[in-house]
Amino acid sequence: MPYVRMNDSFFSGWGDAKGKTNVYVVECDDDEQAEQIKEAAEQRPEMSDIQIVDDMPEEHSGVIITHRHYDELSGPWKA
């Protein structure tokens, strides 16, 4: 199962991510969904370091994970 991980500068540094980098992860059912999410993320200026990975990234010092499944997304993510 592929995951698309990206750094989200909009949600980094405040709230639960105060002093941390917010890594946004979208779990996909297949490579086609992952490519679609990657392409959508590349159009968003707040997203950087966008990668398709095989394993769910883990939180560690300085990082907080926001996780969604492909089916939870709408709007520009699936346009």
C-alpha positions as CSV (number, residue, x, y, z in Angstrom):
1,M,0.0,0.0,0.0
2,P,1.6,3.3,-1.0
3,Y,1.7,6.4,1.1
4,V,2.3,10.0,-0.1
5,R,4.2,12.0,2.5
6,M,4.8,15.7,2.4
7,N,5.9,18.5,4.7
8,D,3.1,20.9,5.3
9,S,4.4,24.4,6.1
10,F,1.0,25.8,6.8
11,F,0.3,23.6,9.8
12,S,3.9,23.3,11.0
13,G,5.1,25.3,14.0
14,W,1.8,26.0,15.8
15,G,-1.0,24.1,17.7
16,D,0.0,20.4,18.2
17,A,2.9,21.0,15.8
18,K,4.4,23.9,17.8
19,G,8.2,23.7,17.4
20,K,7.8,20.7,15.0
21,T,7.4,19.9,11.3
22,N,3.9,18.7,10.3
23,V,4.2,15.8,7.9
24,Y,1.0,15.2,6.0
25,V,0.6,11.5,5.0
26,V,-2.1,10.2,2.6
27,E,-2.6,6.5,2.6
28,C,-3.6,5.2,-0.8
29,D,-5.0,1.9,-2.1
30,D,-2.9,1.8,-5.2
31,D,-0.2,3.5,-7.2
32,E,-2.7,5.4,-9.4
33,Q,-4.2,7.1,-6.3
34,A,-0.7,7.9,-5.0
35,E,0.3,9.5,-8.2
36,Q,-2.9,11.6,-8.2
37,I,-2.2,12.8,-4.7
38,K,1.4,13.5,-5.5
39,E,0.5,15.6,-8.5
40,A,-2.2,17.5,-6.4
41,A,0.4,18.2,-3.6
42,E,2.9,19.5,-6.2
43,Q,0.3,22.3,-7.0
44,R,0.1,23.4,-3.4
45,P,2.7,25.9,-2.3
46,E,2.5,24.9,1.4
47,M,3.6,21.3,0.6
48,S,7.3,20.4,0.1
49,D,9.5,17.3,0.1
50,I,6.6,15.2,-1.6
51,Q,7.4,11.5,-1.9
52,I,5.6,8.3,-2.5
53,V,6.8,5.7,0.1
54,D,6.0,2.1,0.9
55,D,5.7,2.4,4.7
56,M,3.8,4.7,6.9
57,P,6.2,7.4,8.2
58,E,6.5,7.5,12.0
59,E,6.6,10.4,14.4
60,H,9.9,11.2,15.9
61,S,11.6,14.2,17.6
62,G,10.6,17.4,15.8
63,V,7.9,15.7,13.6
64,I,4.2,15.3,14.0
65,I,2.2,13.2,11.5
66,T,-1.2,14.1,10.1
67,H,-2.7,11.0,8.5
68,R,-5.6,10.7,6.1
69,H,-6.9,7.9,3.8
70,Y,-7.5,8.7,0.1
71,D,-11.2,8.2,0.6
72,E,-11.3,11.0,3.2
73,L,-10.1,13.6,0.7
74,S,-12.1,15.7,-1.7
75,G,-11.9,19.0,-3.6
76,P,-8.5,19.9,-5.1
77,W,-6.9,16.6,-3.9
78,K,-9.1,14.7,-6.3
79,A,-9.8,17.2,-9.1
